Amino acid sequence: FADTQSGANASAVWFSIMLTCRANGVEPYAYLRHVLTELPQREEGCDVSDLLPYNKAPIQSPGG
């Protein structure tokens, strides 16, 4: 996966999002579940900036 330029870029994006979650008090797994639930409900090409980790109130995983 990360042994190609494209794989390394994808990995860097993934780690950046997860670390942004942590820096903003958002639980990464709960954030990912929220985004993957919300995105299919959006129209193609719509603004999704409200889904960025620094725009969310702290999201906690169920029971946590």
PyMOL commands that set and color helices and strands:
alter all, ss='L'
color gray80, all
select helices_A, chain A and resi 5-23+28-41+49-51+53-55
alter helices_A, ss='H'
color red, helices_A
deselect
rebuild
show_as cartoon
